[in-house]
Amino acid sequence: MRQLERDSSDVELRRISAALSVAGKLPHVLEGRAGAALSAAARRDSYDRWIAAAGADAVLADEMYTALSDARGNAFASDAEPTLAAVKAAGLKVAIVSDIRVDIRPASLESSLDAYVDDFVLSLVTWDQSRLVRASP
């Protein structure tokens, strides 16, 4: 809100949060969420339905989407580093496989977790993850 030079008071933030909570329960918003993992476009459509139902304007919607899509705003779990370090120290290869809605590689680099990761496999498309398990030795 501050980046947009808008009211960022607690009252305004609570109002927006309440509107988003109500909108998130509407049938057409829930329907959009059902297919959100199918593609980046479907994810954005789901988000746009939710935001529009809450009454947010396009400028605020875009700013919020940008913030929500930046993994650097979400801290990794406190046990991520020691767990990855232990796996790596055991001589195992580490791959992060995710269909998360954001690219976590920049956040991994900034937090130095990338030092423990051999490869990242990221997708916005839902896929049969059982193939990965079958392929693992």
N, C-alpha and C positions, 0 to 999 in steps of 0.2 A: 504494500500500500504506500509505503514511504517513497519507493522508487517512482511511483506514479503521482506523487505529491497529493495524495488523497488522505482523508480522515482515517487514521490508524488507531483511534482511541479504542479502549477495551469494549466500549458499548458498540461501536461499529463492527469490530471484529467478531463479537458475540452474535450480532445480527446476521452477518454473512455466514458464520458457522451454522447458526440455526436454520437459515434458509437452505444451505447445502444439505443439512441433515434431513430436512423435510423432503427436498427434491430427490434425494437418494433413495427414497422409499416409493416414489411414484412408479406405476406400472411401466410406462414407456421408457423410463430411465433404467429400470431393472432389466427390461427387455434388451436394451442396448448393451448392458454390461455382459449379457450372456455370450455375445460374440466378440467381445472386445479383444480377446487374445488371438483372434484369427489373423490380424494384420495391423500395421501401424495406422492405416486409414480407419479401420474399425475401432481401434483404441481411441483415436482422436474423435471419431463420431460419438462414441459412448461418453467421452468427457464433455463434448459440446452439448449433448442432450442434458446432462446433469447440470452443467453451468447455466444453460439457458432456462432450465426449469427453476433454478434458484433465483433467476432474475438478474444475473450479472451481465454487464455489458461486454462487448468484444475485446476492448482494450484490457480490462481486468482479467477476462478469460485467458487471453494470450499470455499475460504476465504470470498468472497462476500456473498455466500449463508448462511454461518454461521453467519455473521454480520446481514444480513437481517432477519434471523430467531430468533434473540435474541430480545425479546420485551423490554428488559431493555434499548435498544438504542432509543426507541421512548417514549417520555414523554406523560403522560396522559393529557387530556384537563384540563385547569386550573379550570374548574368548577366541575370536577369529585368528588373531596373530599367533598366540601360543599353540593353537590347534594346527594351523597350517605349518608352523615351524616344526612341530613334532612329526607331522606326516612327512615333511621334506627331509628331516633328519633321519628318518627311518629308511630313506632311500627310495621312497615312492614318488611317482610322478603325480602332479596336482593339476587338475583342470577344473575350471569353474564353468559349469554348464547351466544355463539359465534362459528362461523365456521372459525374464523381467522386462518391464516396460522402458527401462533406461539402460544406457551403456555404463556399466560399473567400472570399466577399465580406468578412466581418469581418476576416479576416487581411489581405486586400488593403488595407482601410481602415487598419488599424494600421500596416502597413508603408509606407503612402503610395503603393502601386502603383496604387490606384484612380484617381489623378490622370491616369493614362495610358489608362484603360479607358473606352470609350464605353458599353459594354453587357456584361452578363453573361448567358449563357444556360446555365442549369444544369438537369440532369435526372438523375433516378435510373432513368429508363427507357431501355432500349436503343432507338436509332432509326437510321434510314438516313442516315448522315452525308454520303453522296454528294449528297443534295439540297442541302446547304449549299454544296458546291463548285460545283454547277451554277448556284446562284443568285448566286454571287459574280461581279461584273463582271470 
